[in-house]
Amino acid sequence: MTGIKDVAERAGLSVATVSRALSGKGNVSPSSRERARSAAAELGFVLSYHASSLASGRTHNVGLVVPSVHRWFFSAVIEGASAALLEAGYDLTLYNIGENPAHRQSVFNDFLLRKRVDAVIAVSLELSEAEIQQLHAVHRPIVGIGGPLPGASTIRIDDAGIALKATNHLLGLGHTKIAHITGHEAYDQDFHLPGTRRSGFEKAMNDADCPVRPEWIVSADFTIEGAYASARQLLASAPERPTAVFAASDEMAIGTILAARDFGLRIPDDLSVMGIDGHDLGNVLGLTTIDQDAKGQGALAVRTLLGAINNGLVLEPADTQHPTKLVVRTSTAVPRAGTS
């Protein structure tokens, strides 16, 4: 019967290196990991994860908790985290808690406290200090994505800063009549994202001495469909139309573009539109955006967790600001003469 020693001999590596490479435990160079996996495949060797888990007390499984799987940002974070976990030889358990408070309570007060996961990634969830302390009490390190968490390591972007940057891009083109599509109040519960991005928009407008017109601030549910309906209302009812729209997400920007076309408005000749995210459809539609690298945020969360776990370190609280990038495409341009 083929054993791990046979794999080590075939790969020309030590037994310890092969064990780390196949289990995902510890640091192994990509070339050594590939040699170990190739040798194991050639010999038909499969590492007993049950035996490995009993010996190490680890499951090689990370729990990822999201409020929804239907929004692009959440699915992109999941994709980035999943790819990084697969590369490291880890499983992923996904908890989609939705809008039901009982589901959230079950996940954080029961499921995550069982011996099923080694660590936790919480996406766009403002956890209480008690929820975090419960995880720490059972030695479950946690990384949060989206905002600061008390006593936990977090990854986030500067939401007010990127909203200000997006608005300044439109102002720099010469627009002064700028509308804003924000998120509904219901989405302001965790980390106050809609309000924070709106504050960045308003600061940029105030700094430029441009009026923030209440009738040009409308809300939607961060979906294409929701923003389409809100943008139609904005463009149909306003006595005077804006020359540009800054949407708090790319999906809402896409909905705005579709609504504008219903009124015969040309993008960007009659209306400039920009968003925030880095949505995959943005390149197809020529959408100007602030790319927040959602997949990269998911991958970074995994690297942060596994870097501590595999080296036997305690994950210290830290607040990491993930870089963003302005991507200028064809949905924004200088306003037509006499319309700005």
N, C-alpha and C positions, 0 to 999 in steps of 0.2 A: 504494500500500500504506500502510495506516494505521500511523503511528509514534507514539512516546511524545510528540513535540511536539504532534501533533494532539490527543492526550488532554489535555495540559496546557492547550491553548487552549480546548478544550470545557469543561474544569473551572474555568478561570480561575485556575489555579495555576501555579507554576513547574515546569519539567521536573524539577528536583531533588526537589521535594515529591512530585510524582507518582511518581517512581522509588522514593522511600522508602515511600510509601503502598502501592504495589503489591507491593513486595518484602519489606515488613516490616522494613526496615533503617532505624534511626534513629527519632527521635520525631516523630510526626505527630498532630495533633489529630483526634479522632473525626470531626468535621465535614469536615475536609479529606480524611481517608481515605475517607469515604463519597462525597464529590464525585468523587474520583479513580476509585473503583471504578465508580460510576455512569457516568461518562464513558467509561471503558474498555469497559464492557458495551454502551453505546449504539453505540460505534464498532467493536465486535468485536475489540478489541485484547487480546492476551494477551502478558504479559511473558515473555521468554525466560529462564527460570530457569537453563538451561544456560549461556547467555552471561553472565548475571549472576553465577553461581557461579564461572565461569572468571575473570571480572574481579575479583571480591572475595575469592576463595578460600574462600567460605562456601557451605554447603549449604542453609541455612534449614531445618534438620532437627535436632531435639533427641531424644536417646536417653533413654528412661525405663526403668529396671530395677526389677523387682519380684520378690519371692519367690514370689508366687502371684497369680492373677487371680480366684480363687474366693472370697476373703474380702471382705466388704463394704468394709472400710477401704481396701484396695488399689484396688478398682474405683472408689471415690469419689475417691481422689486422682487416678487416671487421668482420670476425668471432668473434674475441675477443671482439671488441667494441659492436657488436650486442648482444652477450650473456650478457654482463654487463648492457646494456641498458634495455634488457628484464627483467632482475632480478630487476632493479630499477623502472620498470613500465613506461619506456620511449619508444617512437617510434624512428625509424631511417629513415632518408631520404638520399638516396645515390645519389651522383652526380658523374658520370663517364665522365670526361671532354675530355678524349682522346687526340689526337694531334691537335685538331682544336682550334686555338687561340680564335675564336669567341665564342666557347662553354665556355671556361674559363672566358671570359669577361662577358658573360651572367650570369654565376653562381655567380661571385663575385660582379658584379655591379648591379645585379637585384634580382635574386632568393633569395640569402642569406640575402638580406636587407629587404625583405618582412617579415610580421609577421607570418612566418610559422615554424621557428625553434628558440629554446631558445639559442643554442650554436652551435659552428662549430668545427669539427676536420678536419684538412688538412693533407693529407698523402703524403710525398715526393714531396711537392710543395713549392718552394722557393717564398713565397709571398712578394710583394712589401710593403713598408711602407704605401703607399696610400691604398692598399687593406685592410691592417690590421686596419688602422685608420677609414676606412668606417664602418667596423664591430663594432669597439669600439663606434663609433658615434651613432649607433642604439642599443647599449648595447647588442651586441652579443659576449660573451666571446669566445676565440678561443684557441685551443691547436694544435700545429703543431707536426707532427711525421716525423723524418728524418734529421733534421738539425736546426740550430739557425734561429729565426725569430725576426726582430726588434720589441720590445714592446709586445711580446707574450710569453706565456708559451710553452715550447717545450720539447719533449722527443726524445732522439736520442742515438745511440751507437757510440763508438769511432772507426770509420771506418778504419782510418790509424792504430790504435792500434791493431785491430783484424786481419788485413791483416799481420801486422808484426808478430803477435802471430802465425798465421797459417803457415807462411813461416818458422818461427823458429822451429815449430814442424817438418817440413820436413828436415830442416837443422840438427836438433837434432838427427834425425834417420840416418844421414850420407849422405844425398843427397846434392850434389853441382850443379848438372845439372838440374835446376828447370825452367820450363816454366810457363808462366802466361797467362791466358785467361781473358782479361779485357772487359769492356763494350764499345760499339761504342761511338764515340764522341757525337752523338746525345743524349745520356743518361747522358752526363756530364753537362747538363744545370742546373738542380736543385740540389744544394748542391755538385755538382762535385764529385759524388760518385765513378765512375770508376777511375778518376784521383787520388782521395784520397786513395783508396785501392791499386792502383798501387804504390803510393808513399810509403806505408807501406811495400809492397813487396820489392821494390828497396832498402829501408833502411835496411831491414833485410839482404838482399844479400850483400850489401856494408859493413855492420858491420861485416859480416862473411868473408869478402875478397873473395867473390864468384862473378864471372862475370855475369852481366845482359846482356844476348845475345839478340839483337834486333829481330833476326829471331825466337826467342822463345817467343816473346810477340805478341799474336794475339788477335783480338777483335771479339765480337759477340753481339747479341742483348738481352742477359740475358735469352734466352729461351733454352730449350733442343735441339730443331731443329737447331737453329742458332749456338750453340756451337758445335754440332755434325759435322756440315759442316766445321767450323773453325778448330776443332781438327783434322779432317781427313787431312786437308791441312797441318797442322803443322806436323803431324806424317808421312805424305807421302813425303813431299818435303825436310825436313831437312836432310842434309848430315849425321848428327849425331842426334840421338833422345835423348830427355831429359829422366831422370829416374823418374821424378816427375812433376806433374802439379798442380799448385794452381789456382783454378778458383774463380772469384770474386762473384760467387753465386752458390748455390747448383744445380740449374737447369743446369747451364753451366758445372758443374762438372759431372752431370749425362750424359750430351751429350758427354763429353770427354770419359767417361767409355764406352759408346756404340761405339764410334769411335775406341777406342783402341781394342775392340773385333774384329772389322772388319779386323784389321791387325794381328790378332792372338796373341795379347799381353795379358798377364795374369795380372790381378789386384789382389794383389799389387806386384807379383813376378817380372814382367817386367816394371811396371809403377805404381807408387803411385799417387793417386788423392785425393784432398781434396777441400772443398768449404766453403762457408759461408751462413748460413741461419737457418738451423734446419728444412729443408723440410721433409714432412711426408714420402716421398719415401726414404729418407736417411737411415732409419733403415732397410728397405727391402733390399737395395743394399749394406749395410755395409759401407756407406759413412762417412768418417771422416770429421767433420765440426766444425765450430764455431756457436753454437746455439744462435741466437739473440732474441728468444722468441717473435716472431711477434704478436702472440695472446695476450701475456701479455702486449705488448706495446699498443695495442688497448684498452684493459681493463683499463690500467692505465690512458689513456687519458680520458676515461669516468669518472673514479673515480675523477680525477683532476677537471674536469668541474662540475660534480654534487656536489662535495664537496663545491665548491664556490657557485653555484646556490642555493642549498638547504639551505644554511646557510646565504644567503643574503650578501655574501662577494664579493669584487672585486678581480678578478683573476689577481694576480700580475705576471709580467714577471719573468720567471725562466727557467733555462736550466737544465733539468734532464738527466743524463747519465744512460741509462738502462743497467743492467748487462748482460754479455754474458758468455758463457761456452764452453770450448773446449770439444768436444765429440769424443773420439778416437774409431774408429771401424776398420773394416778389409781392408779398401781401401788404407791404408798407412802402410808401413813396411820398414825395413832396405833394402837398395839397394843390388842387387846381387853383389857378390865379383867381383871387377874389372870394375864395370859399373858406380860407383858414380862420 
